[in-house]
Every structure is written in structure tokens, then in C-alpha cells.
Amino acid sequence: MDASRIADIIEIEQLLARYAAGMTKDDVDAVVAVFAPDGTYSAFGEKYGVADFPELVAAAPKGVFSVSTPAITFDGADSATGEQPLCFVAQTDHSMRIGYYTDTYSRTPEGWRLQTRAMTFLRRSGARDSGRPHDPRRPAPRREPVN
């Protein structure tokens, strides 16, 4: 692996670390900053555009977003895909949610950004799903995302 590809991996890993830190600190600006302007987040039966993030982050439970090193595959010079395990621990009662993100990344003029991020929850029953679409705390997307 050449030095420029290693630099890309480190940049993407730092991007994802900023996402986890932003979610843990309830810092919506930090979360928005890691996405491409037309990026999307999918969970709870919905796809959310960047414009939806302030309301979505506000509705999310507060706690620690602990993530593992992502597995990254490059599709070309300026695009990649990845998966990253997640363990979320709620602040109020220390209950956990576990699962993984499935991502696409794109290189923008500002550097690597998340293009898409989709959450898959791992359930006690053994099921794997994107969340409960009827969760009353989750806002509906304001508009149809670009992607």
C-alpha cells in the first residue's frame, strides 16, 4: 500500500472519530461537518439529508458512541466503502445498542466525507434491522434526500 492510500485511510478514520465524538458530545455542527453536502443517514425506516440532522441529533438519546476501526475498501481515487461496528451506551440508564454502520465515502474539495451512512442494529433475538420506523422520538425527514 502506498503512502497516499495510507494517508487516505487515516483521514477517513479521523473523519469517523469526529462523527463519534460529535454524537457523544451532542455537537450537531461536528456531525454535519463530516458529511458531504448531499450526504445522507439511513435508519429507523427513513433516509435523512444533511438538512434534517439538527432535528435528528436532537431527538437521539444521549450517551457514548463507541466505534471500532472501520474496514475500508477503495473504489477508485475519490470513493470508498466501509463498515464500522458501534456500541452505544445511553447516559441515563447505561442501556446499550449495538450494530454497525455501512458507509460510502467521497473525496471532496474539503477532504474525505461521508456520502452515505446506514445503521444496522443487532437485536437480542438475532435479528438485524435498520431500526423501528414507528419510534415516536424520530422526526420524519423534512425533504427527500438527494441520494
C-alpha positions in Angstrom: 0.0 0.0 0.0 1.5 3.4 -1.0 1.8 6.3 1.4 -1.0 8.3 -0.2 -3.5 5.5 0.4 -2.3 5.2 4.0 -3.0 8.9 4.3 -6.5 8.4 2.9 -7.2 5.7 5.4 -6.0 7.8 8.3 -8.1 10.8 7.1 -11.3 8.6 6.9 -10.6 7.1 10.3 -10.3 10.6 11.8 -13.5 11.7 10.0 -15.3 8.8 11.6 -13.8 9.6 15.0 -15.1 13.1 14.7 -18.6 11.7 14.0 -18.5 9.6 17.1 -17.1 12.4 19.3 -19.7 14.8 17.8 -22.6 12.4 18.6 -21.2 11.8 22.1 -20.9 15.5 22.8 -24.3 16.3 21.2 -22.4 18.6 18.8 -24.6 18.7 15.7 -22.2 21.0 13.8 -19.4 18.5 14.2 -21.7 15.7 12.9 -22.8 17.8 9.9 -19.2 18.7 9.1 -18.2 15.0 8.4 -20.9 14.6 5.7 -20.8 15.6 2.1 -23.3 18.5 1.4 -25.6 16.0 -0.3 -24.9 13.2 2.2 -27.5 11.0 3.9 -28.0 9.0 7.0 -30.4 6.0 7.0 -32.0 4.4 10.0 -35.5 3.9 11.5 -37.0 3.2 8.2 -36.1 6.6 6.8 -33.3 8.3 4.8 -32.3 11.7 6.2 -30.5 14.5 4.4 -28.0 16.8 6.0 -30.7 19.5 6.5 -32.5 17.0 8.8 -29.5 16.4 11.1 -30.1 19.1 13.7 -33.6 17.7 14.5 -32.4 14.1 14.2 -29.5 14.6 16.5 -31.7 16.5 19.0 -34.1 13.5 19.1 -31.3 10.9 19.5 -30.7 9.5 23.0 -27.6 10.9 24.7 -24.6 8.8 25.6 -21.3 7.4 24.4 -20.9 6.4 20.7 -18.0 3.9 20.9 -16.8 2.7 17.5 -14.2 0.3 16.2 -11.7 0.7 13.4 -13.5 0.8 10.1 -12.9 -1.8 7.3 -12.4 0.4 4.2 -12.4 -0.6 0.6 -11.4 1.9 -2.1 -13.4 2.0 -5.3 -11.1 4.5 -7.0 -9.1 7.6 -6.2 -12.0 9.5 -4.8 -14.5 7.0 -3.5 -14.6 4.2 -1.0 -17.0 2.0 1.1 -16.7 0.8 4.6 -18.2 -0.8 7.6 -17.7 0.2 11.2 -19.0 -1.6 14.4 -20.8 0.6 17.0 -21.7 0.2 20.7 -23.8 3.0 22.0 -24.3 3.3 25.8 -27.2 5.5 26.9 -26.2 8.1 29.5 -29.4 7.9 31.6 -29.6 4.2 32.3 -26.5 2.7 30.6 -28.6 0.5 28.3 -26.8 -0.4 25.1 -27.5 -0.5 21.4 -25.1 -2.4 19.2 -24.7 -2.7 15.5 -22.7 -1.4 12.6 -22.6 1.4 10.1 -22.4 0.7 6.3 -20.8 3.7 4.7 -19.8 5.3 1.4 -17.1 8.0 1.4 -16.2 10.6 -1.2 -13.3 12.9 -1.6 -14.5 16.5 -1.7 -12.5 19.7 -2.1 -12.6 19.8 1.8 -11.2 16.2 2.0 -12.9 12.9 2.6 -16.5 13.0 3.7 -19.3 10.5 4.5 -21.6 10.3 1.4 -24.0 7.8 3.0 -24.2 6.2 6.4 -26.7 3.4 7.2 -27.2 1.9 10.6 -27.9 -1.8 11.2 -28.9 -2.8 14.7 -28.1 -6.2 16.2 -31.0 -7.4 18.2 -31.1 -9.8 21.2 -33.4 -12.0 19.1 -30.6 -12.4 16.5 -32.4 -10.1 14.1 -30.6 -7.4 12.2 -32.5 -4.3 11.1 -32.4 -0.6 10.5 -34.5 0.3 13.5 -38.1 0.8 14.3 -39.8 3.1 11.8 -42.5 3.9 14.3 -40.2 5.2 17.0 -42.0 8.3 18.2 -38.9 10.2 19.1 -37.6 10.1 15.5 -38.6 13.0 13.3 -39.7 12.4 9.7 -37.3 13.7 7.1 -38.1 17.3 6.1 -37.5 16.6 2.4 -36.5 13.9 0.1 -32.7 13.4 0.3 -30.6 13.9 -2.9 -29.2 10.4 -2.9 
